[in-house]
Amino acid sequence: MNPTLQQDLKDIENILEKVKKQGIDFLNNIDIVPTSTNNSITTDRNLNNSGLGAVAALEEFNQRLAPLMVSQAGPRYWGFVTGGVTPASIVGDWLTTIYDPNAQATNAQGGVSALIEIETINLLLQLLDLPKSFLGGFVTGATMSNFTSLAVARQWYGKQIGQDFAKNGISVPVNILVATPHSSSVKCLSMLGIGSQNFTRIKTIEGNREAIDIADLEQSIIRLNGQPFILISSAGTVNTADFDDFVAITKLKEKYNFWWHIDAAFGGFAACSPKYKNFVNGWENADSITVDCHKWLNVPYESAFYLIKEEHKNDQVETFQNSNAPYLGDPLENFSYLNFLPENSRRLKALPVWFSLLAYGKQGFQDIVENSVAMALQLESFITQNKNFELLAPTRLNNVCFTLAGDHNQEKVNLFLTHLNDKGNVFMTPTVYQNCKGVRASFVNWRTTDKDVKIAIADLEATLLEYI
Ligand SMILES: *Cc1c(COP(=O)(O)O)cnc(C)c1O
């Protein structure tokens, strides 16, 4: 064995002790770690010939790289849709690394860790009150979950017109209908060879909504004249957390032949609360659903899952079958994730989720969801009461979308936000909503309290005074 490795192996207790202590220090101070930084590095470090050993590498990390870390997992990082890490999720994440299984199979001598993943999916179905007719698995993020779902949808589509796209490639245009696609779904259309421009954009409901206009959807379906299509719908748009009407879409599904995908990356967690569950009524009738865990479930990156109806298992296996593992018979016997999703070797991403669900239960996630919405409403209430700001849409759930009041301030919005973010106490992202430049604050972190909202409000007011 290499001597440095041998030394590290002997020293493992000391090494992990140091990391644990550093981790505790960071987590105990996450409230005061800045949410933005101007620190940088030159990225051309030379690789040394003989190794430093883990302790010296940690010292260099602390000196050069740790200053690049901002409080993204903290209570006031409201940019994008950014979750944090709960104690139980850290336990699961650390153990995933330590055991380091390659999660593929459920009954192979070489490892059956995929059983943990299947159990976790079953727990998630219970959390979200979805039926067992979905099969699910973990991927890195909602982008890959959308990709996995839409890849199976593509295979299904081919079958409707007598083609096997997985074997022969795409030979004809694929009909895609969507109203307010997340950018990642459009990226998936590009990655899947369907084409990022090749979708029909359905109108949204009138009156400042991002949800699909069902009448316009049905008109577009009728124009397809009986051809199959794939509908990409939204449970939670990023700007205004708007939801398509899944009860109405269910009715359309009884009349027309289409694959129904729901991007529920964060909005799916509305199902955790009796107050907001109505947003997802009817979603159980979808063919596939995308949900992110590194957002509202507050587990570390990278963690998301797809749910695809079991009835589509053949389309799924045709899409992802690994050519070295030909299937005989039922793909669910001798089940392996290898043949159900894009990756082959895989981290056991389910374990941090498993720990979180057992540790906090249904009530824990109901509380997180309801608290996030309450915090969003507190910020909204400040925005509506301050004449310098203007709400761009009502806060339906956890995302607050607002701008500087007055058309003449439109060109100042991005500068305002840059200065706000520079203070390092709160982080939000720029957006464009209905041709208007705005700011978006998304609440999904379990740590956020009204104290944090007050800190953000103080900085919003200060930034107004300084720059507007
Ligand atoms: C965040 C998000 C995505 C992309 O998720 P990643 O985890 O970043 O890949 C897709 N759809 C919606 C609605 C999202 O909010």
The ligand as an ORCA input file, in Angstrom:
! r2SCAN-3c Opt
* xyz 0 1
  C     -35.352     23.061     -9.714
  C     -36.300     22.658    -10.749
  C     -35.921     21.825    -11.810
  C     -34.481     21.397    -12.037
  O     -34.019     20.717    -10.933
  P     -32.497     20.347    -10.682
  O     -32.579     19.639     -9.398
  O     -31.770     21.652    -10.603
  O     -32.024     19.502    -11.795
  C     -36.893     21.412    -12.694
  N     -38.164     21.814    -12.549
  C     -38.567     22.649    -11.565
  C     -39.997     23.050    -11.475
  C     -37.640     23.086    -10.622
  O     -38.041     23.898     -9.640
*
